[in-house]
Amino acid sequence: MSHRSLAADGLVVGYERGRRVLDGASVSVPAGRRLAILGANGSGKTTLLRCLSGALEPAAGSVAVDDQLLRHSRRGLRAHRQEVQLVLQDPDDQLFSASVAQDVSFGPLNLGLDDDAVRERVAEALRLLAVDGLAARPTHQLSYGERKRVAIAGAVAMRPCVLLLDEPTAGLDPSAVAEALAALTRLEASGTTVVMSTHDVDLALRWADEVAVVVDRRVVQGDPATMLGDDDLLARARLDRPWALTVGARLQEIGLLADGALPRDVAALLAALPDRPGVVT
């Protein structure tokens, strides 16, 4: 695996006659940078991910990996899916084999790899997602969080350069969210660029290098603090301002926090507060 860039330009997609979900949407996934895709229900986040993965062919527009255009032919899709993998929100939409190891081996086996290469990929993917101890377990006996990570492991076994995750933390408790994010960090270190869609603006603010907001059938992309501090954009996208930006701005107003960039998470906020109340250094 190695980091590669992924981009979509001018995507037009419509599921119903006369109604477009995306209309001229463009997004860039820089190599090695974390991208969070945000938007209200029905805004087109999943549609955008499906276009990026090759699962959905747009009526117009293009998708490219390192400037190599995706062709929706059998050969073109096969090549694209070795570079870009999509993991759906519900793991039960992707898990179907009797055991974890069998499920994760499905993709590599379809590549025609020999048994040793398949075993190597399966072991690597299970280790990166910290589910190697579950290899022999039936998938139906896993917890929801475990099933989520096993579904991601199945995509990772394909060794994609870009991994697209649709709501990977949805339905998880805080401990499972922390485990999932730790697994994503290991994936990034191994050479995979990670993109996630999410409704969680607080998660997007603290995790992402860039955010892309799907609004009015297009995509607005930029720095997380700038984008998620834009009240007009958030209102149009039906999103809330992250609590860290709200609290940080208020603390600046009353003189408890120095002017400048606002903290993006709890640790940064606490570190920015003065040692003595009412004194900003």
Backbone as JSON, one array per atom type, in Angstrom:
{
  "sequence": "MSHRSLAADGLVVGYERGRRVLDGASVSVPAGRRLAILGANGSGKTTLLRCLSGALEPAAGSVAVDDQLLRHSRRGLRAHRQEVQLVLQDPDDQLFSASVAQDVSFGPLNLGLDDDAVRERVAEALRLLAVDGLAARPTHQLSYGERKRVAIAGAVAMRPCVLLLDEPTAGLDPSAVAEALAALTRLEASGTTVVMSTHDVDLALRWADEVAVVVDRRVVQGDPATMLGDDDLLARARLDRPWALTVGARLQEIGLLADGALPRDVAALLAALPDRPGVVT",
  "N": [[0.84, -1.19, 0.0], [0.45, 2.25, -0.7], [0.37, 5.8, -0.36], [-1.9, 7.5, -2.42], [-3.43, 9.98, -4.52], [-6.9, 10.87, -4.78], [-9.61, 11.94, -6.72], [-12.63, 13.66, -7.61], [-14.51, 15.16, -10.19], [-16.92, 17.48, -11.08], [-19.28, 15.87, -10.68], [-22.38, 14.45, -11.54], [-25.34, 13.14, -10.46], [-28.34, 11.34, -10.39], [-31.14, 9.79, -8.94], [-33.84, 9.68, -9.32], [-36.2, 10.57, -11.84], [-35.55, 13.69, -13.12], [-34.62, 14.65, -10.68], [-31.75, 15.58, -9.04], [-29.12, 14.26, -7.08], [-26.43, 14.83, -6.72], [-24.89, 17.59, -8.25], [-22.72, 18.68, -10.24], [-20.67, 18.22, -8.42], [-17.53, 18.33, -6.83], [-14.54, 16.96, -5.45], [-11.51, 16.59, -3.6], [-9.12, 14.25, -2.61], [-6.37, 14.43, -0.97], [-3.2, 12.8, -1.09], [-2.36, 10.85, 1.68], [-3.66, 12.45, 3.58], [-6.17, 13.1, 6.01], [-9.57, 12.98, 5.34], [-12.74, 14.17, 6.12], [-16.1, 13.68, 5.35], [-18.99, 15.5, 5.42], [-22.5, 16.08, 6.06], [-26.07, 16.54, 5.87], [-28.68, 14.04, 6.48], [-29.51, 12.37, 3.51], [-28.17, 14.16, 1.93], [-26.27, 13.38, 0.09], [-23.87, 12.16, 0.73], [-23.21, 9.37, 0.9], [-23.73, 8.68, -1.73], [-21.73, 10.16, -3.01], [-19.45, 8.81, -2.01], [-19.87, 6.3, -3.15], [-19.6, 6.9, -5.85], [-16.89, 7.67, -5.88], [-15.73, 5.24, -5.26], [-16.28, 3.71, -7.45], [-18.51, 2.15, -7.48], [-20.83, 3.31, -8.32], [-21.81, 4.75, -11.31], [-21.54, 7.99, -12.44], [-23.84, 10.3, -14.07], [-22.58, 12.34, -15.32], [-19.29, 13.84, -15.26], [-16.14, 12.99, -13.6], [-13.9, 10.55, -12.13], [-10.76, 10.06, -10.63], [-7.61, 8.48, -9.98], [-4.59, 9.57, -8.99], [-4.58, 11.13, -11.35], [-5.29, 9.25, -13.23], [-7.93, 8.32, -15.05], [-11.0, 6.86, -13.97], [-12.45, 4.14, -15.54], [-15.52, 2.77, -16.41], [-15.52, 0.07, -17.17], [-15.2, -3.52, -17.17], [-12.5, -4.21, -16.8], [-11.48, -1.7, -16.07], [-12.85, -1.12, -13.67], [-11.99, -3.22, -12.07], [-9.27, -2.65, -11.81], [-9.46, -0.17, -10.53], [-10.63, -0.84, -8.08], [-8.64, -2.16, -6.8], [-7.15, -0.11, -5.94], [-8.85, 1.61, -4.56], [-11.13, 1.25, -1.95], [-14.38, 0.71, -0.61], [-16.15, 0.78, 2.42], [-19.19, -0.09, 3.74], [-21.8, 1.45, 5.78], [-23.33, -0.3, 7.43], [-22.1, -3.17, 8.76], [-23.15, -5.71, 8.35], [-24.02, -5.74, 5.79], [-21.86, -6.49, 4.36], [-20.53, -8.66, 5.49], [-20.45, -12.13, 5.2], [-19.4, -14.67, 5.25], [-18.56, -17.84, 6.91], [-16.63, -17.64, 8.95], [-14.44, -15.21, 10.51], [-11.81, -15.09, 9.35], [-12.29, -16.35, 6.88], [-14.07, -14.56, 5.72], [-12.52, -12.2, 5.46], [-10.65, -13.11, 3.69], [-11.9, -13.21, 1.26], [-11.77, -11.13, -0.76], [-8.9, -11.04, -1.52], [-8.7, -13.69, -2.5], [-10.3, -13.54, -4.76], [-8.69, -12.01, -6.33], [-7.03, -13.82, -7.38], [-4.78, -14.66, -6.05], [-2.14, -16.74, -4.65], [-2.3, -19.31, -2.06], [-0.52, -18.77, 0.07], [-0.01, -16.02, -0.22], [-2.57, -15.01, 0.18], [-3.06, -15.78, 2.85], [-1.11, -14.23, 4.09], [-2.02, -11.62, 3.56], [-4.49, -11.63, 4.88], [-3.72, -12.05, 7.55], [-2.23, -9.72, 7.97], [-4.2, -7.7, 7.64], [-6.04, -8.32, 9.69], [-4.39, -7.93, 11.89], [-3.79, -5.16, 11.71], [-6.29, -4.07, 12.19], [-6.67, -4.9, 14.73], [-8.05, -7.28, 15.3], [-7.1, -9.81, 15.19], [-7.23, -11.86, 17.0], [-9.72, -12.85, 16.61], [-9.94, -14.46, 14.44], [-10.86, -17.11, 13.95], [-13.46, -17.01, 14.74], [-17.03, -17.26, 14.34], [-18.74, -14.97, 12.25], [-21.26, -14.1, 13.0], [-21.23, -14.15, 15.71], [-19.94, -11.96, 16.65], [-19.5, -8.75, 18.27], [-21.17, -5.61, 17.55], [-19.29, -3.53, 17.13], [-16.99, -5.07, 16.69], [-17.74, -6.39, 14.35], [-17.82, -4.21, 12.64], [-15.08, -3.55, 12.48], [-14.05, -5.89, 11.39], [-15.29, -5.87, 8.89], [-13.99, -3.65, 7.79], [-11.43, -4.71, 7.8], [-11.68, -6.62, 5.8], [-11.74, -5.0, 3.53], [-9.24, -3.81, 3.78], [-7.55, -5.95, 3.35], [-7.35, -6.03, 0.65], [-5.42, -4.27, 0.16], [-5.7, -1.4, -0.41], [-4.96, 1.88, -1.73], [-6.49, 4.04, -1.06], [-8.97, 4.29, 1.37], [-12.37, 4.25, 1.79], [-14.78, 5.11, 4.09], [-17.99, 4.68, 5.22], [-19.69, 6.3, 7.57], [-18.14, 5.15, 9.85], [-18.03, 5.17, 12.66], [-20.59, 5.19, 13.57], [-23.14, 4.2, 15.78], [-21.42, 3.09, 17.63], [-20.02, 2.66, 20.92], [-18.21, 4.94, 23.15], [-15.7, 3.7, 23.8], [-15.41, 1.8, 21.75], [-15.33, 3.52, 19.57], [-12.89, 4.82, 20.05], [-11.17, 2.61, 19.72], [-11.63, 2.05, 17.01], [-10.68, 4.41, 15.78], [-8.0, 4.27, 16.52], [-7.25, 2.04, 15.06], [-7.54, 3.08, 12.48], [-5.47, 4.92, 12.48], [-3.27, 3.2, 12.48], [-3.62, 2.07, 9.97], [-3.16, 4.28, 8.32], [-0.46, 4.71, 8.86], [0.54, 2.51, 7.58], [0.3, 3.15, 4.97], [-2.16, 3.8, 3.8], [-4.58, 6.06, 2.67], [-7.18, 7.62, 4.39], [-10.65, 8.16, 4.21], [-13.57, 9.38, 5.64], [-17.12, 9.39, 5.98], [-19.35, 11.21, 8.03], [-21.7, 12.16, 10.61], [-20.88, 13.41, 12.8], [-19.78, 16.27, 13.9], [-17.97, 17.09, 15.81], [-16.14, 14.99, 15.99], [-15.16, 15.1, 13.36], [-13.87, 17.59, 13.41], [-11.77, 17.21, 15.26], [-10.39, 15.04, 14.18], [-9.92, 15.2, 11.36], [-7.84, 16.33, 8.6], [-8.79, 17.8, 6.54], [-12.08, 18.91, 5.64], [-15.04, 18.03, 3.88], [-17.98, 19.36, 2.93], [-21.12, 18.31, 2.04], [-23.49, 19.93, 0.36], [-26.38, 21.5, -0.94], [-26.29, 19.95, -3.25], [-23.7, 20.02, -4.06], [-20.12, 20.14, -3.27], [-18.33, 21.57, -0.65], [-15.14, 22.3, 0.3], [-12.44, 22.33, 2.67], [-10.28, 23.74, 5.27], [-10.74, 22.28, 8.51], [-11.39, 23.83, 10.9], [-12.04, 26.32, 9.81], [-14.13, 25.71, 8.0], [-16.03, 24.44, 9.67], [-16.58, 26.44, 11.38], [-18.06, 28.2, 10.02], [-20.95, 29.67, 10.12], [-23.06, 30.21, 8.33], [-22.66, 28.33, 6.27], [-22.93, 25.98, 7.77], [-25.61, 26.19, 8.56], [-26.94, 26.01, 6.1], [-26.2, 23.43, 5.45], [-27.41, 22.02, 7.41], [-26.1, 21.38, 9.83], [-24.54, 21.31, 13.08], [-22.5, 23.65, 14.92], [-19.27, 22.65, 15.99], [-18.69, 21.75, 19.43], [-16.24, 22.5, 20.59], [-15.37, 24.71, 19.14], [-17.42, 26.49, 19.69], [-17.31, 26.77, 22.52], [-14.63, 27.58, 22.78], [-14.64, 30.04, 21.39], [-16.35, 31.54, 22.99], [-14.89, 31.62, 25.4], [-12.75, 33.15, 24.54], [-14.08, 35.56, 24.1], [-14.71, 36.38, 26.71], [-12.27, 36.74, 27.77], [-10.76, 34.61, 28.81], [-9.31, 33.02, 27.21], [-6.62, 33.15, 24.99], [-6.38, 35.2, 22.02], [-6.5, 33.91, 18.66], [-5.99, 30.81, 16.85], [-8.65, 28.54, 17.42], [-9.02, 25.96, 19.9], [-9.29, 22.43, 19.04], [-10.1, 20.16, 20.33], [-10.72, 18.48, 23.52], [-8.26, 18.17, 24.95], [-6.59, 20.08, 23.74], [-8.0, 22.39, 24.34], [-7.93, 22.49, 27.18], [-5.18, 22.72, 27.51], [-4.78, 25.23, 26.48], [-5.95, 26.96, 28.26], [-5.45, 29.42, 30.84], [-3.25, 29.21, 33.74], [-4.13, 30.54, 35.99], [-7.34, 31.58, 36.82], [-8.98, 34.04, 34.87], [-6.7, 35.24, 33.96], [-4.95, 35.75, 31.1], [-2.25, 34.74, 29.34]],
  "CA": [[0.0, 0.0, 0.0], [1.14, 3.54, -0.68], [-0.59, 6.89, -0.49], [-2.17, 8.08, -3.74], [-4.51, 10.96, -4.47], [-8.17, 10.5, -5.41], [-10.37, 13.17, -6.96], [-13.83, 13.64, -8.45], [-14.73, 16.48, -10.78], [-18.17, 17.74, -11.79], [-20.17, 14.71, -10.65], [-23.83, 14.64, -11.64], [-25.99, 11.87, -10.17], [-29.75, 11.44, -10.05], [-31.8, 8.5, -8.82], [-35.2, 9.81, -9.8], [-36.32, 11.4, -13.03], [-35.63, 15.12, -12.89], [-34.08, 15.04, -9.37], [-30.33, 15.27, -8.91], [-28.56, 14.19, -5.74], [-25.22, 15.63, -6.88], [-25.0, 18.38, -9.48], [-21.46, 19.4, -10.4], [-19.89, 18.07, -7.18], [-16.1, 18.02, -6.98], [-13.84, 16.77, -4.19], [-10.14, 16.13, -3.74], [-8.58, 13.5, -1.48], [-4.91, 14.48, -1.1], [-2.5, 11.61, -0.6], [-1.86, 10.87, 3.04], [-4.37, 13.38, 4.45], [-7.46, 12.63, 6.47], [-10.7, 13.78, 4.86], [-14.07, 13.86, 6.66], [-17.2, 14.15, 4.52], [-20.12, 15.83, 6.29], [-23.72, 16.53, 5.4], [-27.31, 16.06, 6.48], [-29.24, 12.84, 5.87], [-30.02, 12.6, 2.18], [-27.43, 15.21, 1.22], [-25.49, 12.79, -1.0], [-22.57, 11.68, 1.21], [-22.99, 7.99, 0.47], [-23.67, 8.72, -3.19], [-20.39, 10.62, -3.35], [-18.51, 7.72, -1.74], [-20.09, 5.24, -4.15], [-18.97, 7.36, -7.1], [-15.45, 7.62, -5.7], [-15.29, 3.84, -5.24], [-16.59, 3.05, -8.71], [-19.73, 1.37, -7.35], [-21.9, 4.05, -9.0], [-21.32, 5.55, -12.43], [-22.3, 9.24, -12.53], [-24.34, 10.68, -15.39], [-21.54, 13.22, -15.87], [-18.19, 14.04, -14.34], [-15.09, 11.98, -13.65], [-13.17, 10.15, -10.93], [-9.4, 9.7, -11.04], [-6.57, 8.19, -9.0], [-3.33, 10.11, -9.54], [-4.88, 11.61, -12.71], [-5.71, 8.15, -14.09], [-9.39, 8.33, -15.01], [-11.74, 5.62, -13.78], [-13.28, 3.68, -16.65], [-16.51, 1.83, -15.88], [-15.48, -1.22, -17.86], [-14.82, -4.58, -16.23], [-11.08, -4.07, -16.51], [-11.25, -0.45, -15.38], [-13.34, -1.24, -12.3], [-11.12, -4.15, -11.34], [-8.05, -1.92, -11.48], [-9.79, 0.89, -9.57], [-10.94, -1.42, -6.78], [-7.4, -2.52, -6.14], [-6.61, 1.13, -5.39], [-9.86, 2.29, -3.74], [-12.11, 0.33, -1.37], [-15.47, 1.32, 0.15], [-16.77, -0.02, 3.47], [-20.51, 0.46, 3.99], [-22.1, 1.79, 7.17], [-23.79, -1.49, 8.14], [-21.18, -4.27, 8.44], [-23.87, -6.91, 7.94], [-24.17, -5.68, 4.34], [-20.63, -6.97, 3.73], [-20.05, -9.91, 6.1], [-21.33, -13.23, 4.78], [-18.73, -15.97, 5.37], [-18.77, -18.53, 8.18], [-15.69, -17.18, 9.97], [-13.78, -13.93, 10.24], [-10.71, -15.29, 8.4], [-12.85, -16.64, 5.57], [-14.65, -13.34, 5.18], [-11.45, -11.27, 5.09], [-9.89, -13.68, 2.57], [-12.7, -13.24, 0.03], [-11.22, -10.24, -1.78], [-7.63, -11.53, -2.06], [-8.91, -14.9, -3.31], [-10.84, -13.12, -6.07], [-7.59, -11.47, -7.13], [-6.28, -14.94, -7.94], [-3.52, -14.84, -5.33], [-1.94, -18.09, -4.12], [-2.72, -19.47, -0.67], [0.41, -18.1, 0.99], [-0.23, -14.58, -0.33], [-3.86, -14.73, 0.81], [-2.88, -15.87, 4.3], [-0.32, -13.07, 4.51], [-2.88, -10.43, 3.54], [-5.5, -11.76, 5.92], [-3.06, -11.83, 8.84], [-1.87, -8.3, 8.04], [-5.41, -6.9, 7.82], [-6.57, -8.58, 11.02], [-3.49, -7.3, 12.86], [-3.96, -3.71, 11.64], [-7.59, -3.72, 12.8], [-6.65, -5.45, 16.09], [-9.04, -8.34, 15.45], [-6.44, -11.05, 14.85], [-7.68, -12.89, 17.93], [-11.08, -13.28, 16.24], [-9.86, -15.07, 13.1], [-11.64, -18.35, 13.83], [-14.81, -16.79, 15.28], [-18.12, -17.02, 13.38], [-19.02, -13.53, 12.17], [-22.52, -13.77, 13.67], [-21.0, -14.1, 17.16], [-19.17, -10.76, 16.97], [-20.23, -7.55, 18.65], [-21.34, -4.67, 16.43], [-18.02, -2.87, 16.89], [-16.09, -6.05, 16.09], [-18.16, -6.6, 12.96], [-17.38, -3.03, 11.89], [-13.64, -3.63, 12.22], [-13.82, -7.01, 10.48], [-15.67, -5.4, 7.55], [-12.89, -2.81, 7.33], [-10.29, -5.61, 7.52], [-11.9, -7.23, 4.49], [-11.31, -4.04, 2.52], [-7.8, -3.59, 3.93], [-6.85, -7.1, 2.77], [-7.12, -5.73, -0.77], [-4.31, -3.32, 0.18], [-6.03, -0.2, -1.19], [-4.26, 3.13, -1.43], [-7.49, 4.92, -0.45], [-10.05, 3.56, 2.02], [-13.55, 5.09, 1.99], [-15.58, 4.55, 5.17], [-19.29, 5.33, 5.36], [-20.12, 6.33, 8.97], [-17.49, 4.03, 10.55], [-18.21, 5.21, 14.11], [-22.02, 5.23, 13.89], [-23.62, 3.09, 16.58], [-20.38, 2.58, 18.52], [-19.84, 3.36, 22.19], [-16.94, 5.7, 23.13], [-14.54, 2.81, 23.78], [-15.3, 1.23, 20.41], [-14.9, 4.62, 18.69], [-11.45, 4.99, 20.26], [-10.5, 1.47, 19.09], [-11.72, 2.22, 15.56], [-9.78, 5.48, 15.36], [-6.64, 3.77, 16.66], [-7.03, 1.17, 13.91], [-7.35, 3.93, 11.3], [-4.12, 5.49, 12.57], [-2.34, 2.15, 12.03], [-3.77, 1.96, 8.52], [-2.47, 5.43, 7.71], [0.98, 4.48, 8.97], [0.91, 1.47, 6.63], [0.26, 3.69, 3.61], [-3.52, 3.96, 3.29], [-5.26, 7.33, 2.92], [-8.51, 7.31, 4.93], [-11.75, 9.12, 4.06], [-14.78, 8.91, 6.31], [-18.3, 10.23, 6.08], [-19.81, 11.22, 9.4], [-22.57, 13.25, 11.07], [-20.29, 13.89, 14.04], [-18.93, 17.42, 13.59], [-16.89, 17.14, 16.8], [-15.16, 14.01, 15.52], [-14.54, 15.62, 12.13], [-12.99, 18.7, 13.77], [-10.53, 16.77, 15.92], [-9.72, 13.97, 13.45], [-9.63, 15.42, 9.94], [-6.96, 17.39, 8.08], [-9.68, 18.6, 5.7], [-13.46, 18.45, 5.62], [-15.82, 18.31, 2.67], [-19.39, 19.44, 3.3], [-22.02, 18.09, 0.91], [-24.61, 20.85, 0.58], [-26.96, 22.03, -2.18], [-25.91, 19.03, -4.32], [-22.28, 20.22, -4.38], [-19.2, 19.9, -2.15], [-17.48, 22.69, -0.23], [-14.03, 21.63, 0.97], [-11.42, 23.22, 3.21], [-9.74, 23.52, 6.61], [-11.83, 21.94, 9.42], [-11.8, 24.92, 11.79], [-12.68, 27.36, 8.99], [-15.4, 25.21, 7.46], [-16.98, 24.14, 10.73], [-16.87, 27.69, 12.07], [-18.84, 29.02, 9.09], [-22.34, 29.45, 10.54], [-23.94, 30.19, 7.16], [-22.49, 27.02, 5.63], [-23.5, 24.97, 8.66], [-27.07, 26.3, 8.51], [-27.38, 25.45, 4.81], [-25.94, 21.99, 5.45], [-28.15, 21.47, 8.55], [-25.13, 20.85, 10.78], [-24.27, 22.15, 14.24], [-21.11, 24.04, 15.14], [-18.63, 21.79, 17.01], [-18.7, 22.35, 20.76], [-14.94, 23.09, 20.9], [-15.33, 26.05, 18.54], [-18.38, 27.33, 20.42], [-16.76, 27.06, 23.85], [-13.4, 28.35, 22.62], [-14.98, 31.42, 21.0], [-16.91, 32.22, 24.17], [-13.8, 31.87, 26.33], [-12.0, 34.3, 24.02], [-14.89, 36.77, 24.31], [-14.67, 36.82, 28.11], [-10.88, 36.95, 28.17], [-10.12, 33.45, 29.44], [-8.52, 32.3, 26.21], [-5.91, 34.09, 24.13], [-6.81, 35.26, 20.63], [-5.77, 33.03, 17.76], [-6.72, 29.61, 16.43], [-9.42, 27.91, 18.49], [-8.74, 24.53, 20.14], [-10.15, 21.53, 18.29], [-10.56, 19.06, 21.17], [-10.63, 18.74, 24.96], [-6.87, 18.31, 25.37], [-6.08, 21.37, 23.27], [-8.7, 23.45, 25.08], [-7.37, 22.55, 28.53], [-3.8, 23.19, 27.42], [-4.78, 26.66, 26.13], [-6.46, 27.77, 29.37], [-4.41, 29.94, 31.73], [-3.13, 28.55, 35.03], [-4.91, 31.3, 36.96], [-8.58, 32.09, 36.21], [-9.05, 35.47, 34.6], [-5.41, 35.74, 33.49], [-4.55, 35.18, 29.83], [-0.85, 35.12, 29.07]],
  "C": [[0.88, 1.24, 0.0], [0.11, 4.63, -0.93], [-0.69, 7.36, -1.94], [-3.33, 9.03, -3.6], [-5.73, 10.45, -5.24], [-8.97, 11.78, -5.59], [-11.59, 12.88, -7.82], [-14.08, 15.05, -8.95], [-16.07, 16.52, -11.49], [-19.16, 16.59, -11.8], [-21.64, 15.13, -10.7], [-24.47, 13.27, -11.47], [-27.44, 12.13, -9.82], [-30.38, 10.07, -10.01], [-33.23, 8.52, -9.34], [-35.23, 10.76, -10.98], [-36.46, 12.87, -12.64], [-35.07, 15.58, -11.56], [-32.63, 14.61, -9.26], [-29.9, 15.26, -7.46], [-27.26, 14.98, -5.69], [-25.32, 16.34, -8.22], [-23.75, 19.24, -9.63], [-20.57, 19.31, -9.18], [-18.45, 17.66, -7.49], [-15.47, 17.9, -5.6], [-12.45, 16.23, -4.47], [-9.72, 15.41, -2.46], [-7.06, 13.49, -1.61], [-4.27, 13.25, -0.49], [-2.03, 11.81, 0.83], [-2.55, 11.82, 3.99], [-5.75, 12.85, 4.78], [-8.57, 13.56, 5.98], [-11.99, 13.27, 5.49], [-15.11, 14.48, 5.75], [-18.43, 14.3, 5.4], [-21.33, 16.26, 5.47], [-24.93, 15.95, 6.11], [-27.73, 14.74, 5.84], [-29.83, 13.18, 4.5], [-29.27, 13.64, 1.38], [-26.62, 14.66, 0.05], [-24.13, 12.28, -0.57], [-22.26, 10.27, 0.7], [-22.92, 7.89, -1.04], [-22.29, 9.16, -3.66], [-19.37, 9.51, -3.14], [-18.65, 6.6, -2.78], [-19.51, 5.62, -5.5], [-17.45, 7.25, -7.01], [-14.92, 6.18, -5.75], [-15.48, 3.12, -6.56], [-17.86, 2.23, -8.66], [-20.9, 2.01, -8.09], [-21.29, 4.89, -10.11], [-22.15, 6.82, -12.54], [-22.8, 9.5, -13.95], [-23.35, 11.58, -16.1], [-20.47, 13.4, -14.81], [-17.22, 12.87, -14.37], [-14.52, 11.72, -12.27], [-11.79, 9.69, -11.38], [-8.53, 9.41, -9.83], [-5.24, 8.61, -9.62], [-3.48, 10.46, -11.02], [-5.21, 10.49, -13.7], [-7.22, 8.0, -13.97], [-9.97, 6.93, -14.8], [-12.59, 5.34, -15.0], [-14.23, 2.62, -16.13], [-16.65, 0.61, -16.79], [-15.08, -2.27, -16.83], [-13.36, -4.44, -15.83], [-10.81, -2.8, -15.7], [-11.69, -0.5, -13.92], [-12.47, -2.16, -11.47], [-9.84, -3.43, -10.91], [-8.32, -0.86, -10.41], [-10.0, 0.32, -8.17], [-9.73, -2.01, -6.08], [-6.72, -1.3, -5.53], [-7.55, 1.78, -4.37], [-10.89, 1.27, -3.26], [-13.12, 1.12, -0.54], [-15.99, 0.33, 1.17], [-18.09, 0.65, 3.85], [-20.76, 0.67, 5.47], [-22.48, 0.56, 7.99], [-22.88, -2.66, 7.8], [-21.89, -5.52, 7.96], [-24.19, -6.89, 6.44], [-22.96, -6.27, 3.63], [-20.13, -8.3, 4.29], [-21.0, -11.04, 5.74], [-20.69, -14.6, 4.97], [-18.91, -16.55, 6.76], [-17.87, -18.02, 9.28], [-15.07, -15.86, 9.54], [-12.69, -14.1, 9.18], [-11.23, -15.55, 6.99], [-13.41, -15.39, 4.92], [-13.56, -12.39, 4.67], [-10.66, -11.79, 3.88], [-10.61, -13.59, 1.24], [-12.11, -12.38, -1.08], [-9.91, -10.72, -2.36], [-7.79, -12.8, -2.91], [-9.43, -14.55, -4.69], [-9.79, -12.45, -6.94], [-6.75, -12.58, -7.77], [-4.95, -15.18, -7.26], [-3.39, -16.28, -4.84], [-2.24, -18.11, -2.62], [-1.82, -18.73, 0.31], [0.19, -16.58, 0.98], [-1.54, -14.18, 0.33], [-3.72, -14.76, 2.32], [-2.1, -14.67, 4.84], [-1.19, -11.82, 4.57], [-3.93, -10.47, 4.64], [-4.88, -11.48, 7.29], [-2.71, -10.36, 9.03], [-3.1, -7.44, 8.34], [-6.0, -7.09, 9.21], [-5.71, -7.92, 12.1], [-3.7, -5.78, 12.88], [-5.26, -3.25, 12.3], [-7.72, -4.26, 14.22], [-7.78, -6.45, 16.31], [-8.43, -9.7, 15.11], [-6.84, -12.19, 15.79], [-9.06, -13.45, 17.59], [-11.1, -14.1, 14.96], [-10.77, -16.28, 12.93], [-13.09, -18.18, 14.27], [-15.84, -16.7, 14.15], [-18.5, -15.53, 13.39], [-20.3, -13.17, 12.92], [-22.38, -13.71, 15.19], [-20.24, -12.84, 17.59], [-20.08, -9.65, 17.46], [-20.33, -6.62, 17.43], [-20.02, -3.98, 16.1], [-17.01, -3.8, 16.26], [-16.45, -6.3, 14.64], [-17.74, -5.41, 12.08], [-15.91, -3.16, 11.51], [-13.3, -4.79, 11.29], [-14.19, -6.62, 9.05], [-14.57, -4.52, 6.96], [-11.68, -3.67, 6.99], [-10.45, -6.28, 6.17], [-11.49, -6.32, 3.36], [-9.8, -3.84, 2.57], [-6.99, -4.73, 3.33], [-6.62, -6.93, 1.27], [-5.95, -4.76, -0.96], [-4.59, -2.07, -0.69], [-5.14, 0.96, -0.8], [-5.2, 4.1, -0.73], [-8.62, 4.06, 0.1], [-11.18, 4.53, 2.33], [-14.45, 4.41, 3.01], [-16.86, 5.35, 5.34], [-19.75, 5.19, 6.81], [-19.47, 5.22, 9.8], [-17.68, 4.03, 12.06], [-19.68, 5.22, 14.52], [-22.41, 3.99, 14.68], [-22.61, 2.51, 17.54], [-20.36, 3.35, 19.83], [-18.47, 4.04, 22.19], [-15.7, 4.83, 23.09], [-14.32, 2.22, 22.4], [-14.88, 2.28, 19.39], [-13.4, 4.81, 18.81], [-10.67, 3.85, 19.61], [-10.5, 1.6, 17.57], [-10.76, 3.29, 15.07], [-8.32, 5.07, 15.49], [-6.28, 2.85, 15.49], [-6.8, 1.99, 12.64], [-5.97, 4.57, 11.3], [-3.08, 4.47, 12.11], [-2.43, 1.97, 10.52], [-3.04, 3.08, 7.81], [-0.96, 5.23, 7.74], [1.45, 3.42, 7.98], [0.77, 1.92, 5.18], [-1.1, 3.85, 3.0], [-4.07, 5.34, 3.66], [-6.71, 7.02, 3.3], [-9.46, 8.49, 4.72], [-12.93, 8.56, 4.83], [-15.91, 9.91, 6.16], [-18.8, 10.13, 7.52], [-20.81, 12.35, 9.62], [-21.95, 13.97, 12.26], [-19.31, 15.04, 13.75], [-17.77, 17.52, 14.57], [-15.77, 16.17, 16.42], [-14.42, 14.54, 14.3], [-13.53, 16.72, 12.46], [-11.68, 18.19, 14.36], [-9.74, 15.75, 15.12], [-9.18, 14.4, 12.09], [-8.57, 16.5, 9.7], [-7.76, 18.34, 7.19], [-11.09, 18.06, 5.86], [-14.1, 18.86, 4.3], [-17.29, 18.25, 3.06], [-20.24, 19.3, 2.04], [-23.28, 18.91, 1.18], [-25.07, 21.4, -0.77], [-26.46, 21.28, -3.4], [-24.46, 19.23, -4.8], [-21.44, 19.95, -3.15], [-18.38, 21.16, -1.91], [-16.39, 22.1, 0.65], [-13.02, 22.64, 1.51], [-10.95, 22.81, 4.59], [-10.88, 23.26, 7.61], [-12.31, 23.1, 10.28], [-12.52, 26.03, 11.02], [-14.06, 26.92, 8.52], [-16.44, 25.03, 8.55], [-17.24, 25.32, 11.65], [-17.67, 28.65, 11.22], [-20.33, 28.78, 9.36], [-23.31, 29.42, 9.37], [-23.87, 28.85, 6.46], [-23.14, 25.93, 6.47], [-25.03, 25.0, 8.62], [-27.6, 25.7, 7.21], [-27.23, 23.93, 4.78], [-26.68, 21.27, 6.57], [-27.21, 20.72, 9.51], [-24.97, 21.83, 11.94], [-22.79, 22.53, 14.28], [-20.5, 23.11, 16.19], [-18.53, 22.51, 18.35], [-17.37, 23.04, 21.06], [-14.82, 24.5, 20.33], [-16.27, 27.0, 19.27], [-17.82, 27.75, 21.78], [-15.51, 27.92, 23.73], [-13.67, 29.8, 22.28], [-15.52, 32.2, 22.19], [-15.82, 32.54, 25.19], [-12.91, 33.02, 25.85], [-12.76, 35.6, 24.28], [-14.77, 37.29, 25.74], [-13.24, 36.9, 28.66], [-10.19, 35.8, 28.85], [-9.27, 32.65, 28.48], [-7.9, 33.33, 25.28], [-6.49, 34.06, 22.72], [-5.95, 34.32, 19.78], [-6.63, 31.84, 17.37], [-7.41, 28.96, 17.61], [-9.02, 26.45, 18.66], [-9.75, 23.65, 19.43], [-10.62, 20.33, 19.09], [-10.33, 19.4, 22.64], [-9.19, 19.0, 25.38], [-6.3, 19.66, 24.97], [-6.72, 22.53, 24.02], [-8.12, 23.6, 26.49], [-5.95, 23.11, 28.51], [-3.75, 24.7, 27.16], [-5.27, 27.55, 27.26], [-5.32, 28.24, 30.28], [-4.4, 29.17, 33.06], [-3.98, 29.22, 36.11], [-6.15, 31.86, 36.28], [-8.54, 33.6, 36.03], [-7.76, 36.06, 34.09], [-5.05, 35.02, 32.2], [-3.15, 35.67, 29.53], [-0.59, 35.18, 27.59]]
}
